[in-house]
Each structure stands twice: as C-alpha cells, then as structure tokens.
Amino acid sequence: MTIPDLFINRAGRLRSFWRLAAFTLVYVFVVNAAFLLVQFGLAFALPRETHRWLLVGSVWAFVVQSVMLFATAALVGWGCGRVIEDLPWRALGWALHRGWARDLLLGLALSAAAIGVAFLAGYLFGGYRLALNAAGAASAGPHWLLVAQTFVTSGLIFLAGAAAEEMLFRGYPFQTLLRSWPVWVALAPTSVFFALVHLGNPNVAPGFTVANTTLAGVWLAVAYWRTRSLWFPLGLHWGWNWAQGALLGSPVSGITELTPAPLLRFSDAGPAWLGGGDYGIEGGAACTLALALSTLFVWRTRLVSATPELRQYTDEENPNPDAAGFAHVVPRSDDGGAPARVHLVYLRPDGVLLSKKNYSDWREAQDDHGGYMTSLGPFGEDELVEFLKGEYGDEAGWPFSREEIRRFMESRETTLRA
C-alpha cells in the first residue's frame, strides 16, 4: 500500500477513518465556539438571573444545550458529507421521506414495549414495584395538572435530547463508517463513545452503565441501519426515555429532575446489579435483557425497511468521478462492445425507469429527468435481476419483468419506462 492509499480509497474518496477524524476535530471546535458565543451573547443581552436560569438553573437549559448540540452536529455533518463525499443534506437521514412518520410512531411504540419488558423482568426476578403517584391527593386537581405538565414538558425535553444524540452518534460519524465497513464493525466506535459520554451522569454504576448504554447504542444503530433514516431511532430513543421518566417515574440515566410529577412512582428494593439502583432501569441486568431482545427484534422485523434512495447513501462509497484512475462504467456500444449497464431511476410520485446513459453522478441523472428522486446503479442484467429480487420479492411485484429487462438490454433503446 502506497502513502496515498492510506488516505484515498478505491472510490477516490478520503478513507472513512480520516473522514471520522475530520468530523470529530471540526465538531469539537465548532460546538465549543458555539457555546462560548451563545453564553457571551446571552450574558450581554439578558439580566444575570435570566441568563443563569436559561443556561444552568432550569430544566430548559437541557433543551438549549440539546438544540445547540443538534444544530452543530447537523451543520458539521452536512458540511463533511458535502465537501468530502459530495452528498446532499438528505443523506443525513432527516428528510421527510415516504413513511417517516410511521417510522417515528413505530419507534415510540416499540420503545414502550421494551421498557415494559425491562420492568417485567425486574418485577419477576428483582424488586421493581409501581404505585400510582398519590402526591398531592388532598388536591387532586392541581396534582393531576402537575402530572400532565410533567408529561408534556418532559416529552419536549426528551425529544430535544434524543434528536441531538441521534444526530451526533447515528448521524454522519456512523453513516460515513457504514459506507466503508460492515455494519457490525461500523457501529462499534459510535456505540462505545455513546456509552462513555454518559459516565458523567448521576449515580453511575460503571459496569452495567457502560454495558447497557453501549448496547443501547447498538440498538439505535441497528434501527438506523434497517431504515437508513434517523426517524426510527429517534422514536425508539425518545420513547424509551419518556416512558421511563414520565410514566414509570424511574430515573433516566440517573437523572430525576426532568420528571418531578410522573404518573407512577417507581421503586427498586432488589439487588442493584439486576434493577439498576439509583441509576434507574438502565443500570441493571433487567435492562440488558430488554435491550438485547429489542435489538434482535429490530434487526429481524419486517415492519421497517429502507427506501432505495436512502439505501444508496450508505450501502457503498459515493464514487468520485474526478479522481485520477477512477474507472467509469460504459454501456454496451451498438457494435457489440462492452455489456450493457443500466441505471435504475426513481421519479416522483411513483415513476421508475431504466437508462443506459453513463451518468458519472446523481446530478446528471437529476438534470435528465423531471421529478427525479434517486438513481441506483449501474447494473448489469444479472445484477439488476438480483437487486429487484431483494427489493421487491416475486417478479410479479417488479417494475419491469425479467423478459422486458432482457429485451431492453439487447435493444438499441436507451430508456425503458415502467
């Protein structure tokens, strides 16, 4: 391997390790600069008490910090994707793609089920107990108002926190590794680091805290991998924290102040290794079991899938057509030269076509076709058939039959519309 090969891969792109390193360095600089600018700016613009309340002295400080973390991770991630890999904003996984709302709601439902499994394990084998939160029973009206306020407020806070962490850990850092590495290798660095940043939380139990939070990182990374979208892992992450805190009344990663009046009161009289002790459900073996089962379910379920457009952004490297030595694939010439290669082009709202044109990147395909959504390929005939089998199942569901593909590949036609 030559020195240039240490930095540039066969697609003509900077290798994924160096892309991750570049993101990390730029992100650390940008996020620290942003926090300093906001702190100094608000210090000049607001009274001292308001400034302290907004950034330190209230639960809304958590929202402000989360918004800043999200914005900086999104900005740096988009910049790295655009400059280093020539990828659009949609590649980060926040586009309102077909089925995004369903993925989000399904994530919320599955996370609540996973928390239910963890509680059931702790109840049957440990000391988990629940009781209706009867605080303020003498004034039921104000008490239930506080419960409702906690439910809504904590929902917004947990949403902001989950979005920030998904953008940072399952956003560009994980995605850029996924373009070069197998998924089970790519998820390891971001999942471990996801666990390490939680070591500063209150009541940490180093063994199970690190193991469970790493496993949670794997769970959320697999959720991204199954959909190539951040909406599904966002729903899982958001619902997991929200159900723990606002419904069950458990500490969330050791934190209790975000849910002052939960619907239920959670207690754990069993061993800390099983139930988590003061760290909450996430600190014990009951959580390990629930996360392991939920990860397997997310990995195998047919309830979610990735659209072809989203898959193309992470299935492989985006080739650099300007890199020296990069070989373009040329379709078959009319005189019987190289075998034909075709691009599969998806159009809005439901159109699809095959094109023999030799596109060097997705922009050329976009310029050629109105309503362009995404394009895949180039494929040879056998490669296209195998892709359609995996994507659509039986031939009856394909946009083109096997015979139509064969005739098109042998013809002088350059475009075939479904």
Secondary structure, 3 states (H helix, E strand, C coil): CCHHHHHECCCCCECHHHHHHHHHHHHHHHHHHHHHHHHHHHHHHCCHHHHHHHHCCCCHHHHHHHHHHHHHHHHHHHHHHHHHHCCCHHHHCCCCCCCHHHHHHHHHHHHHHHHHHHHHHHHHHCCEEEEECCCCHHHHHHHHHHHHHHHHHHHHHHHHHHHHHHHHHCCHHHHHHHCCCCHHHHHHHHHHHHHHCCCCCCCCCHHHHHHHHHHHHHHHHHHHHHHCCCHHHHHHHHHHHHHHHHHHCCCECCECCCCCCCCEEEEECCCHHHHCHHHCHHHCHHHHHHHHHHHHHHHHCCCCCCCHHHHHCCCCCCCCCCCCCCCCCCCCCCCCCCCCCEEEEEECCCEEEEECCCCCCHHHHHHHCCCEEEEEEEECHHHHHHHHHHHHCCHHHCCCCHHHHHHHHHCCCCEEEC
